[in-house]
Amino acid sequence: MMARELIRKQRLWLVGLFGLIAVTAVAGMGLGQASLSFDRLIPTLLGQGTFKEEYVLFSIRLPRIAITLLAGMALALSGAILQGITRNELADPGIIGINSGAGVAVTVYYMFFPIDAGVFVWLVPAVAFAGALTTALLIWLAAYRRGSGLHPLRLVLIGAGTSIALSGLMIVLISSVDRFKVDFIKKWLAGSIWGADWPFVLALLPWLAVLVPFVLLRARRLNLLELGEPEAIGLGVPLTRERAWLLLAAVALAAAAVSMTGAIAFVGLMAPHIAKRIVGPRHQLSIPLAILIGGWLLLVADTIGRNTGGAEGIAAGTMAALIGAPYFLYLLMRR
């Protein structure tokens, strides 16, 4: 297919995905435990609703939709980067342990350090980033072999084992604290969207505003990294430096997202794959699609989850796992 046709196809899909996100967001605004009928959405958005309607929409539903959408976008972009720099289609920040590293750091910070409400929302992503980066570096070093380089399947297996070990560590950590903090960590582990308020949206936005353009500017180099180490070096790519910068971006995106939403897996796995099936492997075409697909997938998972299973619903992370686990098994068997 000609490049011009691919670009046209990408643009059509971008428009379609914006439409899907809009439809899902509207559904999310109207569905929930508190009643807000669809025919009251536009009047409420225009400031003509009752106090209850405006509170439900502007203080509960809209910030949750915004944080879910942004987190899904961040996880999808993180997954696309990891799959590119490792040349491993099974890579995902949740599967290879990055999310769990962020979770341990957030758990330790929440349980053992004083919480200042004024700075907590801004410190949580930074704390999660420190934990995720430490975990990512340890996994990378364990999976790397001098001479053969980074083996894709070894990375997944070590990452999966690390993720399980860190999840167990979190359970040990919460076994000796008060019930309120235990409930918070349990919800985090399940992938509940806990940071569903406007300050959390504002805290997550800068990470995406900086890192999305940063990655898009390096999309062509990410294409070269997927060719393999000898080819990339032969084409003049500073391999170690590019991998390091892109790995930092992937870790930062995943950590910022899960610090607000809890443990979410498989979104970063599925979104890049779906995008590449649509427009092919070139990252400058697939990454914008993957970002929107990731946001939409997590928004769908949360919308279904919070309207299923009683008053508290089902956590978005659990719903994402129900959708993504069969897809992961399919990819694993194909490999």
VOGU-3710 file (C-alpha; in Angstrom, 3 decimals, decimal comma):
1> mmarelirkq> 0,000/0,000/0,000  1,358/3,423/-0,913  2,522/5,744/1,873  -0,083/8,341/0,869  -2,832/5,758/1,158  -1,536/4,692/4,574  -1,571/8,293/5,775  -5,125/8,689/4,507  -6,113/5,457/6,249  -4,487/6,645/9,476
11> rlwlvglfgl> -6,364/9,944/9,373  -9,681/8,188/8,820  -9,011/5,944/11,792  -7,992/8,903/13,925  -11,320/10,565/13,182  -13,157/7,319/13,908  -11,333/6,855/17,217  -12,109/10,403/18,299  -15,751/9,572/17,571  -15,574/6,329/19,591
21> iavtavagmg> -13,988/8,157/22,522  -16,678/10,838/22,379  -19,500/8,259/22,307  -17,951/6,273/25,183  -17,406/9,461/27,205  -21,046/10,476/26,730  -22,126/6,996/27,840  -19,847/7,310/30,873  -21,356/10,689/31,779  -24,874/9,304/31,839
31> lgqaslsfdr> -24,288/5,875/33,391  -23,627/5,287/37,070  -25,119/4,816/40,508  -26,188/8,464/40,769  -28,923/9,251/38,272  -28,123/11,679/35,473  -30,282/11,082/32,422  -28,830/11,580/28,959  -31,374/14,262/28,083  -29,997/16,338/30,978
41> liptllgqgt> -26,347/16,144/29,910  -26,281/19,139/27,552  -28,259/21,453/29,895  -25,973/20,421/32,768  -22,842/20,999/30,677  -24,186/24,467/29,851  -24,699/25,262/33,539  -28,456/24,761/33,579  -28,590/21,624/35,724  -29,553/21,191/39,337
51> fkeeyvlfsi> -26,902/21,243/42,064  -26,943/17,441/42,225  -26,619/17,060/38,446  -23,720/19,508/38,251  -21,968/17,877/41,196  -22,304/14,378/39,715  -21,119/15,489/36,277  -18,359/17,991/37,063  -17,020/16,586/40,335  -17,412/12,825/39,799
61> rlpriaitll> -17,946/11,708/36,208  -15,874/14,144/34,109  -12,642/13,976/36,153  -12,871/10,168/36,204  -13,353/10,064/32,437  -10,437/12,466/31,933  -7,995/10,593/34,197  -8,970/7,231/32,672  -8,512/8,520/29,142  -5,132/10,108/29,897
71> agmalalsga> -3,869/7,043/31,769  -4,890/4,720/28,931  -3,052/6,943/26,454  0,087/6,960/28,624  0,063/3,166/29,051  -0,444/2,597/25,333  2,464/4,863/24,416  4,650/3,217/27,057  3,819/-0,205/25,606  4,597/0,948/22,064
81> ilqgitrnel> 8,020/2,207/23,173  8,850/-0,984/25,094  7,838/-3,200/22,185  10,019/-1,118/19,887  13,222/-0,927/21,927  13,067/-4,609/22,990  11,787/-5,882/19,608  9,333/-7,926/21,633  5,639/-7,882/20,819  4,801/-9,235/24,299
91> adpgiigins> 6,293/-6,246/26,147  3,900/-4,255/28,306  4,616/-2,114/31,389  2,223/-4,239/33,443  3,474/-7,620/32,267  7,218/-6,957/32,577  7,073/-5,547/36,092  7,327/-1,765/35,656  3,855/-1,168/37,082  4,616/-3,344/40,102
101> gagvavtvyy> 7,811/-1,399/40,770  5,801/1,803/40,748  3,248/0,174/43,033  5,832/-0,820/45,651  7,213/2,728/45,713  3,726/4,237/46,081  2,885/1,694/48,806  6,006/2,491/50,827  5,442/6,232/50,431  1,758/6,028/51,380
111> mffpidagvf> 2,311/3,757/54,371  5,478/5,059/55,993  5,830/8,733/55,102  3,701/11,684/56,265  1,074/12,685/53,722  0,652/16,374/52,951  -2,581/16,887/51,023  -1,167/19,923/49,224  1,773/18,126/47,591  0,629/14,485/47,672
121> vwlvpavafa> -0,997/14,605/44,244  2,213/15,961/42,658  4,636/13,723/44,552  2,883/10,419/43,820  3,870/10,313/40,099  7,481/11,182/40,982  7,625/8,465/43,655  6,094/5,953/41,247  8,641/6,942/38,583  11,546/6,308/40,961
131> galttalliw> 10,242/2,834/41,817  9,417/1,956/38,214  12,809/3,135/36,928  14,699/1,098/39,526  12,676/-1,989/38,623  13,111/-1,460/34,876  16,891/-1,138/35,184  17,158/-4,298/37,294  15,013/-6,287/34,839  17,003/-4,950/31,883
141> laayrrgsgl> 20,326/-5,900/33,485  19,048/-9,372/34,365  17,763/-9,993/30,827  20,850/-8,624/29,027  23,669/-10,959/27,986  27,000/-9,750/26,675  27,423/-10,959/23,134  23,772/-11,859/22,482  22,243/-8,620/23,755  18,693/-8,332/25,071
151> hplrlvliga> 16,712/-11,525/24,471  12,992/-10,707/24,040  11,529/-13,824/25,680  14,011/-13,662/28,570  12,873/-10,086/29,229  9,211/-11,129/29,423  9,889/-14,097/31,707  12,131/-12,143/34,104  9,698/-9,218/34,065  6,708/-11,459/34,782
161> gtsialsglm> 8,542/-13,128/37,665  9,577/-9,742/39,052  6,003/-8,488/38,813  4,712/-11,455/40,829  7,465/-11,038/43,425  6,780/-7,318/43,846  3,026/-7,931/44,151  3,816/-10,390/46,938  6,052/-7,796/48,585  3,173/-5,304/48,583
171> ivlissvdrf> 0,944/-7,844/50,335  3,639/-8,373/52,987  4,012/-4,602/53,458  0,302/-4,004/54,006  -0,089/-6,859/56,496  0,963/-4,682/59,457  -0,775/-1,339/58,828  -4,185/0,075/59,679  -7,285/-0,962/57,783  -7,799/2,335/55,944
181> kvdfikkwla> -4,396/2,140/54,291  -4,871/-1,561/53,526  -8,121/-0,779/51,694  -6,372/1,851/49,609  -3,540/-0,498/48,575  -6,000/-3,324/47,813  -7,915/-1,011/45,503  -4,649/0,067/43,885  -3,655/-3,561/43,261  -7,044/-4,232/41,638
191> gsiwgadwpf> -6,639/-1,252/39,299  -9,351/0,980/40,705  -9,351/4,521/39,314  -8,648/6,136/42,679  -7,277/9,495/41,484  -10,598/10,583/39,976  -10,439/14,287/40,760  -9,333/17,389/38,867  -6,035/17,893/40,767  -4,943/14,409/39,658
201> vlallpwlav> -5,845/15,226/36,055  -3,711/18,363/36,268  -0,856/16,361/37,813  -0,915/13,764/35,003  -1,267/16,194/32,090  2,305/17,600/32,146  3,827/14,123/31,830  1,846/13,494/28,643  2,319/17,045/27,325  6,105/16,628/27,476
211> lvpfvllrar> 6,590/12,949/26,656  4,132/12,444/23,771  5,890/15,020/21,505  9,271/13,708/22,716  8,424/10,168/21,568  6,784/11,254/18,308  9,963/13,141/17,381  11,907/9,881/17,875  9,445/7,647/16,024  11,762/7,183/13,023
221> rlnllelgep> 14,640/6,158/15,303  12,313/3,700/17,012  11,714/2,184/13,571  15,477/1,714/13,147  15,842/0,141/16,599  13,307/-2,530/15,611  15,552/-3,591/12,717  18,092/-4,998/15,171  21,325/-3,846/16,776  23,739/-4,346/13,804
231> eaiglgvplt> 21,392/-2,615/11,360  20,674/0,307/13,704  24,379/0,838/14,406  25,143/0,622/10,695  22,597/3,380/10,008  24,267/5,644/12,547  21,839/5,333/15,469  23,513/5,921/18,880  22,010/2,718/20,221  22,682/2,964/23,952
241> rerawlllaa> 21,685/6,616/24,202  18,458/6,224/22,212  17,399/3,158/24,153  18,109/4,918/27,435  16,054/8,011/26,535  13,162/5,960/25,197  13,220/3,617/28,193  13,085/6,636/30,515  10,077/7,957/28,586  8,287/4,574/28,724
251> valaaaavsm> 8,897/4,194/32,454  7,797/7,773/33,192  4,565/7,380/31,201  3,643/4,065/32,845  4,540/5,250/36,351  2,571/8,498/36,037  -0,469/6,590/34,773  -0,569/3,799/37,347  0,159/6,200/40,215  -3,319/7,638/39,525
261> tgaiafvglm> -5,209/4,542/38,421  -3,649/1,592/40,181  -2,258/-1,546/38,557  -3,479/-1,648/34,956  -2,089/-4,322/32,635  -2,618/-5,309/28,994  -3,644/-1,859/27,687  -0,029/-1,206/26,736  0,094/-4,617/25,082  -3,080/-4,444/23,014
271> aphiakrivg> -3,156/-0,851/21,783  0,164/-0,881/19,838  -0,728/-4,236/18,268  -4,119/-3,063/17,080  -2,575/0,128/15,683  0,096/-1,796/13,758  -2,510/-4,123/12,305  -4,306/-1,070/10,944  -1,442/0,997/9,476  1,606/-1,250/9,600
281> prhqlsipla> 4,813/-1,153/11,664  5,984/2,418/11,062  5,797/4,174/14,413  5,142/7,641/13,057  1,822/6,247/11,783  0,999/3,671/14,464  1,848/5,622/17,640  -0,902/8,291/17,284  -3,435/5,513/16,703  -2,097/3,472/19,631
291> iliggwlllv> -2,440/6,465/21,963  -6,130/6,916/21,108  -6,826/3,173/21,156  -5,260/2,882/24,615  -7,317/5,758/25,979  -10,498/4,305/24,512  -9,802/0,753/25,774  -9,295/1,858/29,360  -12,304/4,181/29,165  -14,464/1,279/27,957
301> adtigrntgg> -13,095/-1,030/30,676  -13,821/1,528/33,412  -17,277/2,423/32,065  -18,291/-1,242/31,963  -16,654/-2,039/35,294  -18,197/0,745/37,362  -21,666/-0,134/36,066  -21,277/-3,868/36,778  -21,120/-5,890/39,949  -23,024/-3,888/42,542
311> aegiaagtma> -22,417/-0,547/44,219  -18,608/-0,533/43,987  -18,501/-2,117/40,544  -15,527/-3,966/39,072  -12,118/-2,309/38,991  -10,937/-1,032/35,605  -7,742/-3,080/35,975  -9,774/-6,254/36,400  -11,898/-5,467/33,348  -8,787/-4,653/31,294
321> aligapyfly> -7,289/-7,998/32,345  -10,463/-9,846/31,323  -10,182/-8,257/27,891  -6,408/-8,423/27,527  -5,422/-11,785/29,033  -6,870/-13,879/26,160  -5,086/-11,615/23,676  -1,804/-12,069/25,562  -2,205/-15,865/25,535  -2,890/-15,753/21,796
331> llmrr> 0,318/-13,791/21,194  2,299/-16,083/23,508  1,131/-19,221/21,684  1,835/-17,627/18,307  5,415/-16,908/19,413
//
